[in-house]
Amino acid sequence: MAENKEFALVGINKASVYPESELAMLKALKNELQEQKEQISNLRIIKITLTETDHFA
């Protein structure tokens, strides 16, 4: 979210990360924001799965 409280598109290195326990709250917020502003109709909630690899083994 930008300083002016608007959403801004960012790269994955600047994406917000939330625990799955907050998914219902995030979905409600997403729906509320999309109803208020047409320009953020492409707002997405995605699940990222990380795989840990030991490069020093």
N, C-alpha and C positions, 0 to 999 in steps of 0.2 A: 504494500500500500504506500503510495507516495505521500509526501508531507502534507499535501492539500486534501488528504483523505480519499483520494481517487485511486483506483487500481491502475497499475502500469504493467505492461508486458515485460517480463524479465527472462533471462536465461535460467537454466536449471540450477546454476550455482547461486542464484538469488531467490529461488522459490521458497515458500514457507512450508515448513514440515510440522505436522501435527500427529499426535498419537491416534490410533484407530478408535480409542474410547471417545474421541471428540467428533466422530464422523457425523452423527445426527445433528449436532450443532452446526457443523460446517455446511451440511446440505441445506439446512434451514436458512443460514446466512446467504448461501449462493442463490437460493430461490428468491429471497427478499431483494438482493441486489439486482438480479436479472429483471425483476418486475419493475424496479425503479429506473433502470438505465438500459436503454437498448444497446448502447455501444459495448457492453460487456456480456453480450449474449453468448460469447465463446468461452466464458469462464469455465474452467474444468477442475474437477477434483480427481486426482489420479493416485493410484497406489504404485509406489516404487519399491521394487524388491532388490536389495543389495546382496551381492555374493562376496564373501570375504575370501581373499586369496593371500596366502603367505608368500611374498616374493623373495623372502630372505632364507627360505628353507634349503 
